[in-house]
Amino acid sequence: MTSLDTLKARATLRLDGRAYDYFSLGKAAAGLGDLSRLPLSLKVLLENLLRHENGSTVTVEDIRALARWTDSRSSDREIAFRPARVLMQDFSGVPAVVDLAAMRDAMVARGGDPARINPLVPVDLVIDHSVIVDEFAGKDAFAANVRLEYERNAERYEFLRWGQQAFDNFRVVPPGTGICHQVNLEYLSRVAWTRDEDGRTTVYPDTLVGTDSHTTTVNGLGVLGWGVGGIEAEAAMLGQPISMLIPEVVGFRLTGSLGDGVTATDAVLTVTQMLRKLGVVGKFVEFHGPGLDHLSLADRATLANMAPEYGATCGFFPVDAETIDYLRISGRDEAVVRLAEAYAKAQGLWRDDAVTPAFTAELHLDLGTVEPSLAGPRRPQDRVPLSGVADSFARELATGFGKPEGIGPGEIDHGAVVIAAITSCTNTSNPGVMMGAGLLAKKAVAAGLRVKPWVKTSLAPGSQVVTDYLEQAGAAAALEQLGFGLVGYGCTTCIGNSGPLPDKVAEEVAARDLVACAVLSGNRNFEGRVHPQAKANYLASPMLVVAYALAGRITLDLTREPIGQGTAGPVYLADIWPTAREIAEAIGTCVTPEHFRKRYANVFAGDELWRRIAVRPGQTFTWKDQSTYIRRPPYFEGGTAAAPAIDNVIGARILALLGDSITTDHISPAGGIKRDSPAGRFLSDARVAFADFNQYGARRGNHEVMIRGTFANIRIRNEMTPGIEGGVSRYVPDADAPVEPIYDVARRYASEGTPLVVVAGKEYGTGSSRDWAAKGVALLGVKAVIAESFERIHRSNLVGMGVLPLAFQAGTDRKLLGLDGSEVIDLLDLDGPITPRMKVRARFVYRNGAMVEVPLTLRIDTLDELAYFRSGGILHYVLAGLLDKAA
């Protein structure tokens, strides 16, 4: 008798003449105790443990620990989560597939079957991060940008086409379809997942992990999922569980409804500010309360999307009637819809406001108190009421940017909006704000308003369905008249794919050193992310993006001053703002299941350009030595049979001394490649013309480019080089050494065998779940990162690449230690037994010979992570396990 039988969790759901096996939480409660107040997000985890209990990776003790969570509302128990599927976008997906191809080579080299390296769970890769806004504000912009995308990325797309035929359980959604999170929301997700085995069908919650941090969007649909590094995703694809501590769950009670003129974007900026203030890193957030009755599914997805910005692992919404209605309106098969509803109700995962779950902590927001807002100029949690944006920028100009109020004369001045972009997954999955932007455009055109000539405008919808309903509403033409014509379907300006500014604007911004602005409907506005010449970046609803394009400057108070001069005189924002009723009527008429069914009928086929790509068959990839896009990575060189012994790190030097809130945007290569950078020199030496450099994201399949771009962000500040912005450092042993790119300094240390460390402040590694933020650091020769605190995904990725994450203990940090980067560091106590979260000593030897030892916490948090680290990294661990099974 198995322990599952002891818990008597097996049950049968009968629906429409079919029988489905499932693991009933209601039946399991007989052996586990009352589960009624367990948060619904944890019920999903509990079902996952019940279904995968095997006495080793998942034990009955794990299940009981999760079931007893409400006793203390926290736990230090490690559990193994196995998602139903994996979602990728192409920037992070390409290096993952490159690693799988390299693992196949390694398997062949060791006499194994390459087919053993194969996804064991369904994997969908959506190509959405490669389109760049080169052309805009013209009817041919979309076609031109698509053509350029295929020309730049021919090698990458050829490689993905190979992977599509080489790997089982691996599908690719071609370019020009939409943003992965919206495709996931509108098409891929089912809410209830099924698996057929031995003639029986098992139904269970649809869950996933994704290689983009905004995988969390789908939690608005009641699908539990979050972003992980590409390293973790690869392991999940290969059958490894996601190791995690049972999370704390913060309840977020919503009441009331949004007022007229207030959008879901305003709500999410308010929620982000509240949750950042509370502190929810590493925690689940679960939304509940009667306010959910007044939030559309798209509004919920908007709130769920920005979980990385408010710091949580996910922001979960329960399944209810709105969920089921959305499945129908988005064209899902009726059998899928009926099973989702029946299973959620049978399993106790259906929303029930009569029962308030037990939470670790709880916040409350009356949606009626939310006001129109933006966030900026640097962080998504820095919300500013619309009425205060102009004054806030004036203060930032003086204190943050060190500029006088204005420098005139000139057509543009400080605060000029040079980019206005409707982009990213935050809002383009929401018909409410997208239709709102279209209706605002119609009224603006009717009033005789025009976008200011220095503003680069763009519209990059999350899916092709958006184009359909905007056209049907008569709004697409108005948007085009204002310059918001279609530039592509994908994540553009939000990830830095904003393309060049017009020459005249770029020259004036540069010549006069202007603090120019970008306004975008995105989720990230970190320094240097959107465009190198847009120093101040503001997140806003699509409607306010259009409004600021009309205004042309951030220094205008849109709540009091005219937005511009129309044919009949001054026009105010209130004059052109659509009412909630107008938006709702347009959505009710123009958003139909037929649009979704038509657009997703042949979603994997692609356009003619995709279908023309030649596919080279075979189980292993034929690498091209001359390729500057796809290179065999070095991780498996020298074998994997004997992982290097873990030992103390002696005589390490500091490569970078960094402050607080160093994001993966600062660490991981992103954006354009500068001609005179180490990566630019590498490409030039490979005879790549500067015009063909493309961007770092497109070259993530080439480790030689990526390690040269690690820490190369133009806004990063290394405290070893005070007063200098950018990814530079010093070779400390040589007192006369110049300031050099970090890559060049790292190579110099590597040539003499000197280990390296990075020292940082609080919240190290926040931002997108970029595997190269860990891979690049490891390949630079960094053995450890010492920080005051870490973001969850990045810390795990460091472990997965064999880099030690070490945390200062309370009362100690780089400033109190007086570090300036010249110190020599020994990391001790690593040569004996190692356990998760153990204490280790760090010895700092100063330039004057003084020495101090301080305790650090080893942030290898779980036994699984320790096993990965002992193997030299998670990929080596997986490969060694597969070789053992084959032996």
N, C-alpha and C positions, 0 to 999 in steps of 0.2 A: 504494500500500500504506500503510495507517495504522499508526501506532506500536503500536496494540493488536494488529494482526496480527503485528508484529515480536515482541511478547512472547508470542504464541501462547497467549493467555489464554482464548479462547472454547472452551467445551465443552458437551456435551449430557448432561443427566440424564434417564434414562428410568424412569418409574414408573407402574405401573397403566395401561399402554397409552398414556401421554402423554409427549411430549418437552418438556423444559424447557431453554432456553438458560441458561447461567450463565458467569460469569467466574471461571475456576478458579485458585485460588492455587497449587495444585500444579503446573499447567502453566506458570503465570507464573514459578515459581521457576527454571525452566530459564534464563530471561533475567535474573532478579533475584538469584539466589543462594539460599542456604539460608534458609528462612523458618520452620524448625521451632521455634525458640525465641522467635519473635516473640509477645508476649502476645496472647491471643485477642481482646481488645478492640481492639488495633491491627490485627489481621487483618481485623476488620470494617471499619475505616477504610480499609485497603489495598484491599479489594474495592470499596469505594465509589469510590476514586480510579480503579481500573482501569475500572470501568463508566462513569465520566464523563470519562475522559481525552479532551480535545479540542484540545490544543495551546495553549490560552489560560488558561482558569480552572483547568484541571488539565493538567499537563504530565507527560511521562515522567520528567523530573527530580524532580518532586514524588513520583512513585511510587517511584523509586529511593531518594530520601532516606528515605522511610518504611520501605522494605524493609531499609535499612542501619541502622535504629534501634538494633539490638542491638550495633552496634560501640561506641557511646558511651552508649547508654541514655538519651539526651536529644537534643533537636534544637531549633534556633531557626528551622526551616523553617515557613513559612506554607502551609497547605493549605486547600482549599475542600471542605467537607463538605456533601453534599446528603441530608437525611433523607428517608426514604420517606413520612413523614406528620407532621402537627402535631396536638398535643393541647392543648386549652384548658379552663380552668374559667371560670365566668361573671364573676368579679370582674375577672380580667385579660383575659378574652375579649371582654367588652362593649366596652371602649375600643378593642380591636383591630378589631372589626367597625365601630365608629364611624369609625375612621380609614379603613378600606376604603370606607365609604360616602362620606366626605369626598373621598377620592381619585377616586371615580366622578364626583362633582360637579366636581372640578377638571379631570378629563378632558373632561367635557362642555363646560365653560367654554372649553377650549382647542380645541374642535372635534373631539375624539377620540371613540371609541366606548367608552361606559362598561363594556361587557362585557369589555374588555381588562383591567379591574381585577377579577380573578377568581382564586381559589385554583387553582394549577396542580398541587398535591399534595393528597391527601385531608386534610381537616381535621375533627376531631370536637371539639365543644364540649359539655362536661358541666356542667349547672347544678347546682352542689353547695355553693356558698359563701353562699347567701342565706338559708337557714333559720336562725332565731334561737330560742334556748331561752326563749321567753316563758312557756309552760306546761310543767309537769313533774310527775312523780309522780302521774299520773292517767291513766285509760284514754282520756280524750278529748284528751290532750296533743298527740298526733301530728296529729290532724285540726285542732285549733285552731291549731297552729303553721303547718301548711300553708296554712290559710285566710289567716292573717295575712301569710304570705310572698307569696301571690298579690296580696293587697290592696296591700302596700307596693311591689311590684315590677311592677305592671301595665304601666307604660310600657316598662320594660326587656324584659319578656317579649314584649310586642308587637313591639318592635324585633328581637329575636332570631327571632321567627317570620317577620318580613319577610326577614331575612337567610337563613333556611333556604330560602325559595323564590327569593330573588334571586340567590344565588351558587351556582355549580356546585361540586362536590367539597366541600360544606359540610353537615355533619349536626349536629343538636342533640339531645342526650339530655336530656329534660325534667326538671323538678324532681322530687324524691322517688324517684329511681332509685338513687343512690349517689354515693360520692366518686369523682372522675374517675380517680384512680390505681387504685382497685379495679375500676372498670368497665373500665379499660384492661387490667388484669391478667387479669380473669375473662372478658373478651369481645372487646375490640377487637384485642388483640395476636394475631399469628399465628406469630411466631418466624421463619418464612420468608415473605417478601412476594412477590407476583407482579405483573407488568404485561403486558398484551396489547397488541401493536403490530405492524401489518403481518402479521397472521396467525400471529405467533409469540408464545410466552409466555416471559418471562424471569423467573427466580427469583433472589432476592437476600436478604440479611439484613433482617429487620424492624428499622427504626431510626426514631427520632423525636426531635423537640424539643418541649418543652411550655412553656406560659406559667406553670406553677407549678414551683417549684424541686424539688418532690418527684416530678416526672416520673421521677426516678431509681428509683422503686419497681420499675419494670418490668425493670430490669437483673437482678433476681432470677430472671427468666424467660429470661435470655440475650438480651434485647432491648436493644441499646445506645441509650440516650437520656438526656437531661438537660434541665434547665430553662434557658430563655433569657428575656430580656425580651420583652414583647409587641411591641416594635419589631422585634427580630430575628425573632420568629415571623412577623410580617406579611411581612417580606422573604422568608423561606423559603416562605411560602404563595404568594408572587408569583414564585417561581422563582429567587430569589437564593440563592447558597450561603452557608452559615455559615462565615465566615472564622475560622480558629483556628490556633494553633501546634501542631505535633505534640507531644502531651503526654508528660510523664514518666509512668511507670506504677509504682505501688507495689504490690508483691505482699503479700498478707495470707494467710499459711498457717494453716489451721485444722486442728487435730487433736483427738482425743477427742470426747466428747459431753457435752451439758448434763446436770447431775445432777438428781435428783428434787427438785422444788420450785423449780427455776431455769427461767426463761422466756427466750424470744427477746428480750423487752424488756430483761432484765438483760444479755444478750449484747450488744445493740446499744448500751446505755449504756457498757459496758466498751470496746467497739470505738471508740466515739466519743471517749472519753477518750484512748485510746492514739493514735489518728490525729491528734487535735488537738495532742497533745504532740509528735508527729513533725513535723507541718506538711505538709498535702497540698493546699493551696489551688491550684487550677488543674491538678491532676493527676488521672489515673485511678487508682482502686484496683481491683485484680483479686483476687478471692478464689479460693483453690485449696487442695488438700490433702485428706487422707482424712477430715477432719472434715466435709466436705460430705456424706459418706454418711449422716450423722446429723442433717442439717438438712432439714426439709421445705421445699417450695417457698415456702410462706408465711413460714417463718423466714428464708429467703434474701431474700424481698421486704422483710421488716422491716429487715434489715441494709442492703439497698440503698436503702431509703426515706430513711434519715437521712444520706445522703451530704452534703447541704447543711450538716448540723449538724457533721459531722466535717471539712467544708471542701473535699471533693473534688468534681470535676466529676461523677463517677459512681462507684458501687461495683458492679463487674461480676461476674456469675457465669456460668460456661460452661454450654452446653446439655449435658444428660446424661439418663439414664433418668428421673430425678425430674422433669425438665422435661416430658418426654413424658407421664408419668403424670398430671401436673397438667393438661395440655391435655385429656386424656381425662376426668378427674374433673370438670373445669369445663364439660364438655358441648360441646367443640369438635367440628366435623364431622370424621369419620374421615379424609377426604382431606386436610384441613389438618394433622392430626396426623402422618400418614404422610409428607407432604412435608417437614414440619419436621425429622423425624428423618433422612430420606434426604438432604436437602440439607446438614444440619449434618455428617453423616458424610462425604459426598462432598467438602465444602469444607474439611475439616480444622478445623471449629469445634466438634467434639464433644470433651467433656472426656476428657483422657488423662493420668492421674496419673503415667504412666511418663516423661513429658517435663515438666520444670520450666522454664517460660519464663524468659527473662532479664528482670529488673526493675531499675528505678532504685534502689530500696531495698526492704527486706522486713521485715515484722513477723510474729510468730508468737503465736498464742493457743491454749492448750489449753482447749477448751471446758469441760473438767471443773473448771477453776479458777474459773469464773464464779460469783459469789454474788449472791443477791437484792439489788437496788439500786433507788435512785431517783436523780434528778438535780435539783439545785436549790440555792438558791431562785431563781436568775436565769438560768442558762445551761444548755444541754443537755449540755455537756461536763463539768459539775461533778457528777460521779457521787459518790454517798454510799452506802455499804453500808447495807442495811436496819437492821442492828444499831446503826449510828451516826447515824441520822437525827435522833433526839431531841436528842442532844448537839450535833450540828452546828447544829440550829436554835437551840439555846440560845446558842451562840457567835455566830451571825449576828444574833440578837436584840440582843445587846449591842454588837457591833462593826459590823455592817452596817446595822442599823436604829436603833441608838442608843437602845434601850429597856431598862428594867429587866426582870428576869425575869418579873414578873407584876404586875398592877395591881389585881386583884379589888376588891371582890366583883363578881359578875355571872355570868350563865349561861355566857357564853363569855369567853375570855381570849386573850392573845397565843397564836398557834399553833392557834387553832380552825380546823378545816377547814370552810369555808363553801361550797366547790364541790367536788364529786366527779363527774368526767365521764369516761365511756367514749366517746371521740371521736377523730377524726382518722384519717389514712391509715396512720399508723405501725403500729398494731396491729389495726385493724378489718378488715384484709385477712388476718388470721391466725386460722384456726379454733382453733388450739391455745390461745391466750390468751383468745379470746372464749368458747370452750366452757369453759375453765378458770374464767372469771369466773362463768358460769352455774352450774357445779357447786358452786363455793364458795358462791354464793348459796343453793343448795338446802340445803347443810349448815348454813349460818347460820340459815336459817329454821327448820330442824328443831331446831336447838339453842335456839331462842327468842330470837335476837338481833334487834335492830332498829336502823335507822340513826338517828343522833342528829338531833333536830328542827331544828337550825340548819344542816344540810347540804343544799345544793341538789344533787340528784342528776339525772343524765341519761344516757341511752343513745342514741347516734346511730351506728348501724352503717354500715359502708362500702358495703354493698349489701343489697338485699332478701333475698338468699340467707341472710344471717346470721340474720334473723328465722326463716326456715324451719327451719334446723338447731337453733336454740335451742328453738323450739317442739317439734320432734320429740323433743329430748332431755329435755323436761319442765323446762327451765331458765328459759324465758321468764317463766313464772308466778312463780317464786321471785324473779327479778330485779325484777319488777313489785311484789311485796310489799315489797321493800326500797327502792322508789322509783326503781329503774332501769327504768322503762317507756320505751317507744319515744317519742322526741321528734321524730325526723326522720331522714331519710337524707341525710347531708351532713356537711360540715366545720363543726362548731359552735364549741364552747368553745376549741378549739385556735387559732382565728383571731380570738377575741374575741367570737364570737356567743353568749356565755354567757347573755345576757339579764339582767334585773335580779335582784338578791337579794331575797328576801322583805323586806317593809318593816321588820319588827321587827329582823331581823338587820342590815340595812343601817343602820338608825338606831343600833343599838348599836355597830357597828364604827366609824361616823363619830363618834358622841358621845364614845367612849372612845379614839379614835385607835388602834385595835387593829391589830396586824400579823396579819391574817387570811391563811389559806392556801387554795390550790386544789391539788388532786391530780387529774391528768388523764393519760389514756393517749395524750398527744400527742407532738409533736416539738419544740415551741417553748415556752419559758417566759420570754422576755424581759420586762423590766419594762414594765408597763402594757399588755401584750398580752392577757392572759386576761380580766381584769376590773379596773377601776380601784380597787376596794376589796380585792382580793386581792393583797397586796404580796409575799407569798412563794409561789412556784409550783413545784410538784414534778411531774416526769414519772415515770410509773410504769406497770407493766403493768395491764391491766384488772382482774386479780385483786386487786392491791394497791389499786386505786381503790376497789373494793368494801370491802376491809378497812379503809381509812382512813375511809370513810363510816360504817362501824360504830363505829370508835373515836372519831370526831368531833374528833380533835386530832392534830397532828403530833408533839406532845411525848411521846407514848406509845412505848415501845420494844416493838414488836410481836413481837420475838424472845424477850422475857422476861416481859412483863407481860400480863395478860388483856386480850383485845380488848373484852370486855364481860361483863355478867352474863346468863347464859341461864336457862332454866327449871330447870336442875339445878345451878346455881352458875356459877363463873367459867369462861369459855370462852377458850381460847388460839388464836392463829392456826393453829398446827399441828393443832388439833382439826378445823378446817374446811377445811384446804387439800387439794384433790384430788390424788391421785397421778398420775404420768405415765401409768400404765396405765389409770386411769379415764378420763382425757382422751382417750387414744388409742382406747379402745373406743367412746366416745361419738362421736368423729369418724368412725370406721370404719363405724358404724351409720347416722349421721344426715346426713353430708355426701355427697350423691349427685349424679351428673350430671343427674338429672331436675330437681332444684331449680334448677340453672343454666339448663337449657333452658327451663323454664317462665318464669322471671323475665326472661330476655333475648329471649323469642320476639317481643315487640313493643316493643322497648326505645325506639324513636324515636317511638312513638305518643303516649305520655303519658297522664295521667289525664283525666277529664272537664273539669277546670278548664283544663288546657292546650289541649285540643281546642276549647274554647269561645272562645279568644282570636281576635279578628278579625284577619285577615291582609290588609294593604293591598298589593296586587301592584304590581310595577314594578321596573325596574332601578335606579332611584335612590330614595332615601328622602325622604319628605316630612317635613321637620323642623318641629317645633312651637316657635315662639318662646317660648311660655309654659312649656315643659317645664323642670322642675328635675332631670330624670334624664338626658335625652339632648339634647346640644347639638352643633351643628356645631363642630368644633375649629378654632382659628385658624391652624393650621400652614401652610395654603396661601393665606392672604390675601396679596394683593400679587404673586401670580405666582411661578413657579419657574424662569423661563427663565434668569435671571442670578443665580446665588448670590452673596451678598456676599463680597467679598474678605477673606481671612484677614489680620488685622493685629494689631499689638501692642495690648495692653489697657492703657490709661493712666488713672491716677487712680481706680483701683477702691477700693471700700470693702469691709470685711469684714462680711458679713451674720450669720455665725455662726462662733464659735471653739469647736471641739468636741474631745472627748477620743478615747480608743481605743474600738474595738468599737461605733461608731455604726452601727446596723443600718438596713436599709430599713424596719423597723418604726418607728424613730425618725423617718425622713424622710418616708415615704409615709403619706398619710392612711389611718387605719384605726380601727375601733371606732365608738363612738357620737359624735354631733356635739353639742357643748355649746351651750347656748342663747346664751351671751354670747361665743362665738368668732366670728371673721370669717365662717366658713362658716355659723354659726347666724344671724348678722345678715343674711347674704345670703338665706337661706331665709325668715327672718321678713319681710324686705322683699318677698319674692315671695309673701307671704301663705300660707306653709306653716305649719301649726300645729306646735307643738313635738312633740306626740305623733306626728306624721308625718315627723319629720326622718329617720327610718331611720338608716342608718350610712354612713360614707364609702365602704365597699366597694360598696354598692348604687348609689352615685351616681358611680361612676367614669366614666360616660359623659358627665359634665358637668364640663368643665374649670374653670368658674367656682367650683364647690364645691371641687374638688380642689386648685387652687392656694392657696386660702384655708386648706386643711388641711395643706399641706406644712410639715414641721417642727413640727407642732402636738402631737406626742406629750407626754403629761402627765409623762413621766419624763426627757425629754431635758434636758441641762444645757448651756446656752450659757455659756462661760467669760467672756463679755462682761457677764453678769449674775450674778455669783457669789452663791451662796446661794439662788438661785431655780430651781425646777424648772418645766419646761414650755417651749413653743415661743415664747420671747420674745427680744427684742433691743433695741438702742438706736440711735437716729439720732445718730451720733457728732458731726457738725458743730455740733449744738446742745447745748451743755454742760448745759442745763437740760431736755433732752428726757426724758420719762418712759420707763420700761420699757413696751414695747408688743408686741403679737403680731408675729411675724416678717413676716407678710403686710403688715401696716400699715407697718412700717418699709421693706420692699421697695418698696411703692407710693410712699412719700415719695421714696426715691432715684430711682425710675423717672421721677417727675414732673420731675426736674432732669437726667435723662440720665446719671446716675452708674452705671457698671458695678459689678457685685458679684462677690465671691468668697466661697467657704466654705473655711475652714482646719480641718483635722482631724488626728487621730493615726493609729494603726495600724488595719488591718482595716476601713477605711471601706466601708460598703455591704454588710456581711454580712447574711444573712437571705434572705427570699423574693425571687424574681425579679420585682420589682414595677416595671413600666414607669413608674408615676407618681412613683416616687422620682427618676427622671430628668426626666420631663416637667414635673413641678411645679417642680423646681429651675430648669429652663430658662425656664419661663413667669414665674418670679419675677424674672428678669433676671440670674441668675447666669451669668457667662461662664466661670468656671473653678472647679474644686475642687482644692485643694492638700492632699494627705494624705501620711502616711508610707507607707501601702500601701492597696491597693484590693481588694475582692472582685471576682472575674472578671466576673460578669454585670453588676453595677452599673457597673463601669468601662466596659464595652462599651456599655451603655445611655446613659451620659453622652455618649459619642462619637456615638451614633446620634441624639441630640437636639441636637447642636452645642455641647455643653459640654466644655471642655478638662479632662481629668484630668491633673494634674501631681503628680509624686511628689518629696518631699524626698529628697535623696541622703543616704547614710549619714553620720552625724555632725551632721546638721542637723534640727531640728524646731521646732515652734512654741514649746516651752519654752526651748530653747537660744537662740532668737532673742528671747525675752522679749516675745512678742506678747500684747497685752491687748485687741485689737480696735479700737483707735483709729488704727491705722496706715493710710496710703495706700499702695497697691500698684501698681506698674507691671510688666507681664509683657512681656518684650522678646524679640527674635530671632524673632518670629512673622511679621515682614513680609518675610522672605526665603524661600528654598527650605525646605520642611518635609518631614522624613522621619520614619518611625516611630522612636520612642524617642530622638529627638534631645534634646540638651541646650538648655534655654532659661534665661534669667536672670530672676530676680524681684528687683525693687528695693523694699525696705520703707523708707518714710519715717515716722519716729516723731513723736509729738506734740511733742517738744522740738526737732525739726528734724534730728536725727541720721538717717543713712541707711546701709543695708547692702545689698549685693547677694549673692545666693546662687544656685547653679545648681540647676535642677530637671530632672527627666526627663519628657519629654512621653510620657504613657502612651497614645498612639495607637499600637497595637502592630503593625498590619499595613497593607499597602498598600490593601486593601479598606476598612478603617476610615478611612484617610486620604481615600479617594475619597468616602466617605459624608460626612465632615466638610466637605470642600471644597464639596459640594453643598448644605450647610446642614442635613444630616441624612439618615438612611437612606430615609425616605419620599420626600423630594424626589428623591433619587438614583434610586429605582425609577420614580417617575412620569416623570422626565425621560427615562429610558431607554425607557419604553414610548411616550412621545411621539415620540422619535427613530425608533423602529421603524415607527411609523405614518406618519411623514412620507414 
